């Protein structure tokens, strides 16, 4: 595209030199360069944004996995504590029943 614009400018120049005040070719080239710069900056920021989003999503997934593992561990500990507490309550219940039976036998006997 740029080569075509340069050729157009050469045709306009001819043998007598450039026309006075004719800058349309230069203006178009500058405009294209300016637009390419803007596009390249936009692409750079978009690429950085996407990379940050991907990194954040990966980090969030890792944290969620850690949270799930922590919750599973907590659940296992809680279940074990409840089982132990039930066993203790059951043992105490049997001891109380045994003491009560012995006490009743002593009173009746």
Secondary structure by P-SEA (a helix, b strand, c coil): caaaaaaaaaaaaccccccccccaaaaaaaaaaaaaaaaaaaaaaaaaaaaaaaaaaaaaaaaaaaaaaaaaaaaaaaaaaaaaaaaaaaaaaaaaaaaaaaaaaaaac
